[in-house]
Amino acid sequence: VIRVQASDIIQLSFETDDPGVCHDVLELISTVFIKNFKKLKRGETSNVADFFEKQTQLAYQKLSAAEESLKNFRIQNKIINYDEQTKFISEKHENIIDERNKEKMELVAAESSINKINEKLGSAQKSLKLNGEILNIRNELSAVNTEILLLNTDENPKSLQKQIKLNSKANELKTQLDTKVEGLFTTTTSKEGVSHKDLAKMWVDNVLKADESKAKLSIYGQRMDEIESNYDIFAPLGSNISKMEREI
């Protein structure tokens, strides 16, 4: 047997005195060789194909398990679109910070006005601060306004009906408060010649603004706590989702 140069072909030679034996031997050897060669190659190909088919099936099972795990993770943590949800939380956080800063400025302005009015009222301011009826009405009005602010964030139709009733009640209390304040002052005036009655009305308006600002700031504080709580929840969730997606 000789290999033909550097090819995959071999040359088979056989020599004998009998031509018939020579022919039959070469034919038999060729037949057996080709048969065994085909069997060998077919076995190799079959084994390789079986290996990759098995590995493909295993990979598919792993992929299905990873996708199912990610789906269950999203359902369990109520995540539809992580990127959009985190973007919404971030934007909401920024909006609340802006609103809170604006409200802080409103509170500072109202308190500054109250201090100036107190100076103009002089000793008369004690009548406003210590009058029991005025204090009670003011506290009740402040509580109603706070409840209205809380209902503004609720889209429930029943909340809207309740808000209408509360607005009506707030208007009634404001009228009662104005009436009580007017009753305290008649013709007295400040050093600048401004009637105490007008100053008292201004005082009431600014006090109510300050109370409303404090209520809003309290609500903004609660919302900030909620958002920061969501941040604490979403931060590790994002890491887990990224890990699952990389695995998929």
Residue pairs with C-beta under 8 A, 6 or more apart in sequence:
1 10
1 11
1 12
1 13
2 10
2 11
2 13
3 9
3 10
3 11
4 10
4 11
12 26
12 29
12 30
12 33
14 22
14 25
14 26
14 29
15 22
16 22
16 25
63 248
66 244
66 247
66 248
67 248
69 244
70 241
70 244
70 245
70 248
73 79
73 240
73 241
73 244
74 80
74 241
77 233
77 237
79 85
79 237
79 241
82 234
82 237
82 238
82 241
85 234
86 234
86 238
89 227
89 230
89 231
89 234
92 227
93 224
93 227
93 231
96 220
96 223
96 224
96 227
97 224
99 216
99 220
100 217
100 220
100 221
100 224
103 213
103 216
103 217
103 220
104 213
104 217
106 209
106 213
107 210
107 213
107 214
107 217
110 206
110 207
110 209
110 210
110 213
111 206
111 210
113 202
113 206
114 203
114 206
114 207
114 210
117 125
117 199
117 202
117 203
117 206
118 125
118 203
120 190
120 191
120 192
120 194
120 199
121 128
121 190
121 196
121 199
121 200
121 203
122 190
122 191
124 185
124 188
124 196
124 200
125 203
127 184
127 185
128 134
128 181
128 184
128 200
128 203
128 204
129 135
131 180
131 184
133 180
134 177
134 180
134 181
134 184
137 173
137 176
137 177
137 180
138 177
138 204
138 207
138 208
138 211
140 173
141 170
141 173
141 174
141 177
141 208
141 211
142 208
142 211
142 212
142 215
144 166
144 169
144 170
144 173
145 170
145 208
145 211
145 212
145 215
146 215
146 218
147 166
148 163
148 166
148 167
148 170
149 212
149 215
149 216
149 219
150 219
151 159
151 160
151 162
151 163
151 166
152 163
174 208
177 204
178 201
178 204
181 197
181 200
181 201
181 203
181 204
182 197
182 200
182 201
184 196
184 200
185 195
185 196
185 197
185 200
186 197
187 195
188 195
188 196
189 195
189 196
190 196
190 199
